[in-house]
Amino acid sequence: MMRCGFHFTKDDDGSDLEHGNLGVITVIEGKTIRGLDDVGCGPSLEVRGYATRYMKFHVGRDGIELFAPRCFERTLGSGVVKFLIAHDQSKEVANTSNGLELLEDEEGLAFRLPLPATATASQVKDLANDGRAAMSLAYRVHSEETRLVGGHKVRCILDAELVEISILPPGKGAVKQAHLILDQRSSRSLPEMCERKELLADAAATTIRRSAANFLALLDDYALRGGVSGRSA
């Protein structure tokens, strides 16, 4: 069985896979995003970010869990990892043999994907532009341990085989520090961007913008309930 959020689907070979919902994807607005709505997918656009962040608590299969640093190391040395839409095998955007890049650093599992000129890539672009989509992984656990943190049992995943990463509709994120941005393709390599902490800077900007948007939405909701006259444009 394949575990995907809080429902199950069959894996192709019948083996056990776990799916963890891994964080909010938001779009960095401003100079890097402006005008992307009017541009089709192609080699000039890419998505990049952290598919998950290490040592961040989230709700998983058996309660609270986290991913230990370098837990996907066995996968990155061999095997093919897919980038899918909503864990749907018929909606493969790319994989590590034809464009998807993956890299583990001390922060998490970084990724980068130039968007091809395909229908599925256009769906990814639409989800990323919306600014509310989420990320999820499918993986097989090979080693884990239970740790006691603040009186709570925490499942720590030490070694896992990564099968695919997926972009999901809004509301499925668990590890809020995970993120994705849609941007013009960078001239720097993924290792260079990680070394320069560019992905972390993207994540920080994303968090600020998302928090501001949520706050404005709360104000609008309060206004609709008659609490205030509304907010100025």
TORKOL-223757 format. One record per residue (C-alpha): residue in one letter; chain; x, y, z. Coordinates in steps of 0.1 Angstrom, whole numbers. Layout:
A,A,X,Y,Z
...
***
This chain:
M,A,0,0,0
M,A,11,36,-6
R,A,3,60,22
C,A,-5,95,9
G,A,-15,120,36
F,A,-45,104,52
H,A,-56,81,24
F,A,-41,51,6
T,A,-33,42,-30
K,A,-17,11,-45
D,A,20,13,-54
D,A,29,-2,-88
D,A,48,-32,-73
G,A,27,-36,-42
S,A,55,-27,-18
D,A,51,-5,12
L,A,57,32,7
E,A,52,60,32
H,A,41,95,22
G,A,47,125,44
N,A,31,158,37
L,A,61,181,39
G,A,55,218,40
V,A,40,248,24
I,A,50,259,-10
T,A,47,296,-17
V,A,58,319,-45
I,A,84,347,-39
E,A,67,378,-53
G,A,85,408,-66
K,A,114,410,-89
T,A,118,372,-95
I,A,82,363,-100
R,A,66,393,-117
G,A,54,384,-151
L,A,57,346,-148
D,A,19,342,-152
D,A,23,354,-188
V,A,52,330,-196
G,A,48,294,-207
C,A,69,266,-194
G,A,102,260,-210
P,A,139,260,-202
S,A,138,296,-188
L,A,116,286,-158
E,A,124,263,-129
V,A,111,253,-95
R,A,135,249,-66
G,A,136,247,-29
Y,A,137,222,0
A,A,114,192,-4
T,A,119,187,34
R,A,140,201,62
Y,A,158,179,87
M,A,151,177,124
K,A,118,195,121
F,A,89,180,139
H,A,58,171,119
V,A,28,148,122
G,A,34,115,104
R,A,21,80,102
D,A,24,72,139
G,A,23,106,154
I,A,52,131,158
E,A,82,123,136
L,A,112,139,120
F,A,138,132,93
A,A,174,128,105
P,A,202,146,85
R,A,213,126,54
C,A,186,100,58
F,A,181,98,20
E,A,218,93,13
R,A,214,58,-1
T,A,190,70,-28
L,A,210,99,-41
G,A,239,76,-49
S,A,217,53,-71
G,A,182,49,-84
V,A,157,72,-101
V,A,135,96,-81
K,A,104,111,-98
F,A,87,145,-95
L,A,50,139,-96
I,A,18,158,-92
A,A,-2,145,-61
H,A,16,111,-61
D,A,-1,103,-94
Q,A,22,80,-115
S,A,4,92,-147
K,A,15,128,-139
E,A,52,125,-139
V,A,68,159,-146
A,A,104,146,-147
N,A,129,124,-128
T,A,165,124,-118
S,A,175,110,-152
N,A,161,138,-172
G,A,162,171,-153
L,A,154,167,-116
E,A,183,175,-93
L,A,185,165,-57
L,A,211,174,-30
E,A,213,167,7
D,A,230,194,28
E,A,228,201,66
E,A,195,218,62
G,A,175,193,43
L,A,167,177,9
A,A,172,204,-18
F,A,158,201,-53
R,A,158,219,-85
L,A,137,212,-117
P,A,138,231,-150
L,A,102,230,-162
P,A,98,213,-196
A,A,72,224,-221
T,A,46,198,-212
A,A,11,198,-198
T,A,21,184,-165
A,A,48,210,-161
S,A,22,237,-168
Q,A,1,223,-139
V,A,32,226,-116
K,A,36,262,-127
D,A,0,270,-120
L,A,2,254,-85
A,A,34,272,-77
N,A,21,305,-89
D,A,-10,301,-67
G,A,14,302,-37
R,A,-6,278,-15
A,A,4,243,-27
A,A,23,218,-6
M,A,51,192,-10
S,A,52,155,-1
L,A,76,126,-3
A,A,72,89,-9
Y,A,98,67,8
R,A,106,33,23
V,A,120,34,58
H,A,151,11,64
S,A,161,23,98
E,A,143,43,125
E,A,143,49,162
T,A,120,63,188
R,A,132,92,209
L,A,116,108,239
V,A,114,146,235
G,A,97,167,261
G,A,78,136,273
H,A,66,128,238
K,A,76,99,217
V,A,91,110,184
R,A,98,87,154
C,A,132,96,140
I,A,137,83,104
L,A,174,75,101
D,A,177,58,67
A,A,151,58,40
E,A,149,51,3
L,A,133,81,-15
V,A,109,71,-43
E,A,94,103,-54
I,A,86,139,-45
S,A,52,154,-53
I,A,36,188,-55
L,A,1,187,-38
P,A,-30,210,-35
P,A,-32,235,-7
G,A,-36,224,29
K,A,-15,192,29
G,A,17,206,43
A,A,32,195,76
V,A,68,207,78
K,A,63,244,73
Q,A,100,250,67
A,A,99,231,34
H,A,93,254,4
L,A,94,258,-33
I,A,96,289,-56
L,A,90,294,-93
D,A,116,315,-109
Q,A,137,322,-139
R,A,164,296,-143
S,A,195,305,-122
S,A,229,305,-137
R,A,243,290,-105
S,A,243,252,-98
L,A,222,237,-70
P,A,254,231,-48
E,A,263,267,-53
M,A,229,279,-43
C,A,230,257,-12
E,A,265,269,-3
R,A,254,305,-6
K,A,223,298,15
E,A,201,311,-13
L,A,174,285,-8
L,A,172,294,29
A,A,168,331,20
D,A,140,321,-4
A,A,124,302,25
A,A,126,331,49
A,A,111,355,24
T,A,84,330,16
T,A,75,327,53
I,A,72,364,57
R,A,50,369,27
R,A,27,340,36
S,A,23,352,71
A,A,14,387,58
A,A,-11,372,34
N,A,-27,351,62
F,A,-29,382,84
L,A,-47,402,57
A,A,-71,373,51
L,A,-80,373,88
L,A,-86,410,87
D,A,-109,405,57
D,A,-128,377,74
Y,A,-132,399,105
A,A,-146,427,84
L,A,-171,404,67
R,A,-183,394,102
G,A,-190,430,110
G,A,-160,435,132
V,A,-145,464,113
S,A,-153,484,82
G,A,-125,467,62
R,A,-89,474,53
S,A,-77,501,30
A,A,-63,491,-4
***
